[in-house]
Amino acid sequence: MNRRVLIGIFDSEDAVLQATDSARRRGLKIVDVFAPYAVHGLDNAMGLERSKLPWVCFALGLFGASFKVWFEYWTTASDWPINVGGKPWNSLPAFVPITFEVMVLFAGISTVLAFFAMNRLWPGRRPALLDPRVTNDRFALVLEEDDATFVVEEIEQFLKEYHAIRVEEREQEVAA
C-alpha cells in the first residue's frame, strides 16, 4: 500500500525544528523527520509521546533477576543440594553478584530486541533515503497528504516560509 507524502528539505536544524512545530500546531500529519544527528527538542516539536522502552527494560530485567534467583535457589536447595564448607544451601547473599549480571544481560538484550521490533528494523530491510545529503548536512520533514483539505501548493508555500531548500511530492510505500 502506498501513500502520498510531501517532503521538505532544509539546511539548518532551527528551520526544520520550527517548521515541524508549526506543522504540528497547524494539524498536519507528520510522518517523520530525518536529520544527520540528534536534534534537541525535535521529539517535542513532533508531539511524540514518551517511549515505552524503559518499561520493557525494567520489566524484563526484573524477570531475568527473578528467574535467576528462583533457578539458583531450586538448583542449590532442591535439585542438587551439596554441602560446601558447611554453608547453607539457600544462601541468598551468595546469589547477588550473578543475579545483578543476569538482570543487566536480560535488560540489555531485551531492550535492543524491543527497539528493533518497535521500529520494524528487520534484517534485510532497505532504507528509504529521501535525499543523499540527509545523512550529511540536510534535514527532511515528511508530511502525509491525509485528506482533501491538504492543498499541496499551500503546504509547499508554508514550508518555503521556513526556508525549505526543496519541496517535493512523492508516493511512499507503507511498511507493514
MOFEN-V179338 format. One record per pair of residues at least 12 apart in sequence whose ideal C-beta (glycine too) atoms are under 10 Angstrom apart, sorted by sequence separation. I is the first residue (numbers start at 1). J is the second residue. D is the distance in whole Angstrom. If there is no record, write none. Layout:
# MOFEN-V179338
[[I,J,D] [I,J,D]]
This chain:
# MOFEN-V179338
[[8,20,9] [33,45,8] [76,88,9] [77,89,4] [78,90,9] [130,142,7] [143,155,7] [155,167,8] [156,168,9] [20,33,6] [33,46,6] [76,89,5] [77,90,4] [156,169,8] [19,33,9] [32,46,8] [75,89,10] [76,90,7] [77,91,9] [128,142,9] [155,169,10] [8,23,9] [30,45,9] [31,46,10] [33,48,10] [76,91,8] [143,158,9] [152,167,9] [17,33,9] [30,46,5] [73,89,9] [74,90,10] [143,159,8] [16,33,6] [30,47,8] [73,90,6] [152,169,6] [16,34,9] [17,35,9] [30,48,9] [72,90,9] [73,91,10] [76,94,9] [141,159,7] [16,35,7] [20,39,9] [72,91,10] [73,92,8] [76,95,9] [21,41,9] [24,44,9] [25,45,9] [72,92,9] [20,41,9] [21,42,9] [24,45,7] [141,162,9] [6,28,9] [13,35,7] [17,39,6] [20,42,7] [23,45,9] [24,46,6] [25,47,9] [72,94,9] [73,95,7] [10,33,10] [13,36,9] [16,39,7] [17,40,9] [20,43,10] [21,44,8] [22,45,9] [23,46,9] [24,47,5] [69,92,7] [72,95,5] [141,164,8] [5,29,9] [7,31,9] [13,37,8] [17,41,6] [20,44,10] [21,45,4] [23,47,10] [24,48,10] [71,95,10] [140,164,10] [143,167,10] [145,169,8] [6,31,9] [7,32,10] [8,33,10] [9,34,9] [10,35,9] [13,38,10] [14,39,9] [17,42,6] [20,45,4] [21,46,8] [139,164,10] [3,29,10] [5,31,6] [13,39,5] [16,42,8] [19,45,9] [20,46,6] [21,47,9] [69,95,6] [72,98,7] [139,165,10] [140,166,10] [141,167,9] [143,169,10] [145,171,10] [5,32,9] [7,34,9] [13,40,9] [17,44,9] [18,45,8] [20,47,9] [68,95,8] [69,96,9] [72,99,8] [138,165,8] [3,31,8] [13,41,9] [17,45,5] [138,166,9] [142,170,9] [144,172,8] [13,42,8] [16,45,9] [17,46,10] [69,98,9] [65,95,10] [68,98,7] [69,99,6] [72,102,9] [142,172,8] [144,174,10] [68,99,5] [71,102,9] [67,99,10] [68,100,10] [133,165,10] [65,98,10] [66,99,9] [68,101,9] [69,102,9] [65,99,5] [68,102,4] [69,103,10] [131,165,9] [64,99,9] [65,100,8] [67,102,8] [68,103,7] [131,166,8] [65,101,10] [66,102,10] [67,103,10] [64,101,10] [65,102,6] [66,103,9] [68,105,9] [131,168,9] [64,102,5] [65,103,4] [68,106,8] [130,168,9] [61,100,10] [64,103,5] [65,104,9] [67,106,8] [63,103,9] [64,104,8] [66,106,10] [130,170,8] [61,102,9] [62,103,7] [64,105,7] [65,106,7] [61,103,5] [64,106,3] [65,107,9] [128,170,10] [130,172,9] [60,103,9] [61,104,7] [63,106,7] [64,107,7] [61,105,9] [62,106,9] [63,107,9] [64,108,10] [128,172,7] [61,106,6] [62,107,8] [64,109,9] [128,173,8] [60,106,5] [61,107,3] [64,110,8] [59,106,10] [60,107,6] [61,108,8] [63,110,8] [126,173,10] [128,175,9] [59,107,9] [60,108,9] [57,106,9] [58,107,7] [60,109,8] [61,110,8] [57,107,5] [60,110,4] [61,111,9] [125,175,8] [56,107,9] [57,108,8] [59,110,8] [60,111,8] [54,107,10] [57,110,7] [58,111,10] [60,113,9] [122,175,9] [56,110,6] [57,111,4] [60,114,8] [56,111,6] [57,112,10] [59,114,10] [120,175,5] [119,175,10] [120,176,8] [53,110,10] [54,111,8] [56,113,9] [57,114,8] [53,111,6] [56,114,5] [57,115,10] [53,112,10] [55,114,10] [56,115,9] [53,114,6] [56,117,10] [52,114,8] [53,115,6] [56,118,9] [51,114,10] [51,115,9] [53,118,7] [52,118,8] [51,118,8] [34,128,9] [34,129,9] [46,141,9] [32,128,9] [34,130,6] [45,141,10] [34,131,8] [36,133,8] [42,139,9] [32,130,9] [36,134,7] [37,135,10] [35,134,8] [36,135,6] [34,134,5] [35,135,10] [36,136,6] [37,137,10] [39,139,8] [34,135,9] [36,137,6] [36,138,7] [37,139,10] [35,138,9] [36,139,8] [34,138,8] [35,139,5] [34,139,7] [35,140,8] [33,139,7] [34,140,4] [35,141,10] [33,140,7] [34,141,8] [32,140,8] [33,141,5] [34,142,7] [32,141,8] [33,142,7] [31,141,9] [32,142,5] [33,143,10] [30,141,7] [31,142,4] [32,143,10] [30,142,7] [31,143,7] [32,144,10] [28,141,10] [29,142,10] [30,143,6] [31,144,5] [29,143,7] [30,144,8] [28,143,5] [29,144,4] [31,146,10] [28,144,8] [29,145,9] [26,143,10] [28,145,9] [29,146,5] [23,141,7] [28,146,8] [29,147,9] [20,139,9] [27,146,10] [19,139,9] [23,143,6] [9,130,8] [20,141,6] [28,149,10] [29,150,9] [8,130,10] [9,131,5] [11,133,9] [16,138,9] [17,139,9] [19,141,6] [27,149,9] [28,150,8] [7,130,6] [16,139,4] [20,143,10] [7,131,8] [9,133,8] [10,134,10] [15,139,7] [16,140,8] [17,141,10] [19,143,10] [5,130,9] [9,134,8] [12,137,9] [14,139,10] [16,141,6] [11,137,7] [12,138,10] [13,139,6] [15,141,9] [7,134,10] [11,138,6] [12,139,7] [28,155,7] [10,138,7] [11,139,7] [9,138,6] [10,139,4] [26,155,9] [9,139,7] [10,140,7] [28,158,8] [8,139,9] [9,140,5] [10,141,7] [8,140,7] [9,141,8] [23,155,8] [26,158,7] [7,140,6] [8,141,5] [7,141,7] [8,142,8] [6,141,9] [7,142,5] [8,143,7] [23,158,8] [6,142,8] [7,143,8] [22,158,8] [23,159,8] [5,142,5] [6,143,5] [22,159,10] [5,143,6] [6,144,8] [4,143,10] [5,144,6] [6,145,6] [19,158,8] [22,161,9] [23,162,9] [4,144,7] [5,145,7] [19,159,6] [22,162,7] [32,172,10] [3,144,6] [4,145,4] [5,146,10] [19,160,10] [21,162,10] [31,172,8] [3,145,7] [4,146,9] [19,161,8] [20,162,9] [3,146,8] [16,159,10] [18,161,10] [19,162,4] [31,174,10] [6,150,8] [15,159,10] [18,162,6] [19,163,8] [17,162,9] [18,163,9] [19,164,7] [4,150,9] [6,152,6] [16,162,8] [8,155,9] [15,162,5] [16,163,9] [4,152,9] [8,156,8] [14,162,9] [15,163,5] [16,164,9] [6,155,6] [10,159,8] [14,163,9] [15,164,8] [6,156,7] [8,158,9] [9,159,9] [12,162,10] [15,165,9] [8,159,4] [12,163,7] [6,158,10] [7,159,9] [8,160,8] [10,162,7] [11,163,8] [6,159,8] [10,163,7] [11,164,9] [12,165,10] [8,162,8] [10,164,6] [11,165,6] [8,163,10] [9,164,6] [10,165,6] [11,166,10] [8,164,4] [9,165,5] [10,166,9] [7,164,9] [8,165,8] [9,166,4] [8,166,8] [9,167,7] [7,166,8] [8,167,5] [9,168,8] [7,167,7] [8,168,8] [6,167,7] [7,168,5] [6,168,8] [7,169,8] [5,168,9] [6,169,5] [7,170,6] [5,169,7] [6,170,8] [4,169,7] [5,170,6] [7,172,9] [4,170,8] [5,171,8] [3,170,10] [4,171,6] [5,172,5] [2,170,10] [3,171,7] [4,172,8] [2,171,5] [3,172,6] [2,172,7] [3,173,8] [2,173,6] [3,174,6] [1,173,8] [2,174,7] [1,174,5] [1,175,10] [1,176,8]]
